Amino acid sequence: MFLGMAIDAAGCHPESRWYSPVDPLSPGHYPQLVQEAERGCFDFVTLDDSMALPDGPSAADGLPDAVTVLAGVAPLTTTIGLVPTVTTTHCEPVHVSRALATLDHISQGRAGWRRRMVTTEAEAAHFGPEPPVGLNELRAEEAEFTEVVTKLWDSWEDGAEIREVAAGRFLDRSKLHHIDHAGRHFRIKGPSNVPRPPQGHPVLAVDLDPRRHRVTAHDADMVFVDVRDALEARARVEARTRVIGELEILFDGDHGVSSWDCRTGEAASRRFRFAGSPIELADLLGDMWGSGNVDGFHLRPAFLPATLSRFVAEVVPILRRRSLLRPPQGTSLRERLGLPEKAPNVFPV
């Protein structure tokens, strides 16, 4: 069973900000969360990002850049995967490829990325007066964006760095390649100025909602899907792709709250929501995983750090006793997820 934990702001409960004991922008907030998740045998953490302010009380905290935050956390951790959300709309592939390659180097092969598109006028307004383009066009741009980012990572072959001090040779330029990409949305020559990531390609996570649209995820290493849609999602992806069920979790009694009801009347989440005891959550996860429809779970805690701390202290021991958690496999995120150790290079070796 693979486990991922969202570490967004103060949690996903509509009233979480009223109960948060810390400032999410304080220097120690995110390192402490990721370190606790690492102690709890989580395979990865995610950090959402957007170009617009969040709704509700969490808007007061702003929204820090996810890649920057996790790059700062990387040297303070050793095994856990780091998966920031990365916007592909209104951004340049060269910037994203450099940032994620750098994160993969700093973390020694533990980087991933969860790509997202800008579909709202509030976000699009940061880049000009034009409204967002149609969804099909956004998807086409996102697919080409991903292709270019991957080519830029591959523009350095493995072994391009020589570092032969005595011979005065530090780089084998025959192993650097122009990508010469000329597509509908991007024209990029390359090569990148950052060596190929340790994983070849950082792990790509894609959101998949079979109930809303017929989107495939053939290029994804893992897909995030509502646990209720896991069976249909499994039929949409390749056998190698990890299907990760998403759910929001609330433990009875956290901050005196026992339900997802909200005084402010905020709209209900589309995700599956759990509210109950730690043993009930352990039972639920075990049953869902045992169905064979999911390879693991991406958990969104109601309150941070309270819900994460209770999961590590009370749920993880139960999962261990039931042999549902295994020790970390390998050192990279790809290895932890049972993916090929290193993504192949599109250029000949």
Buried (B, 14 or more C-beta within 10 A) or exposed (E): BBBBBBBBBBBBBBBBBEBBEEEBEEEEBBBBBBBBBBEBBBBBBBBBBBBBBBEBBBEEBEBBEBBBBBBBBBEEBEBBBBBBBBBBBBBBBBEBBBBBBBBBBBBBBBBBBBBBBBEEEEBBBEEEEEEBBEEEEBBBBBBBBBBBBBBBBBBBBBEBEEEEEEEEEEEBEEBBBEBEBEBEBBEBEBBBEBBBBBBBBBBBBBBBBBEEEEBEBEBBBBBBBBBBBBBBBBEBBEEEBBBBBBBBBBBEEBBEBEEBEBEEEBEEBEBBBBBBBBEBBBBBBBEBBEEEBBBBBBBBBBBBBBBBBBBBEBBBBBBEEEEBBEEBEBBBBBBBBEBEEBBEBEBEE
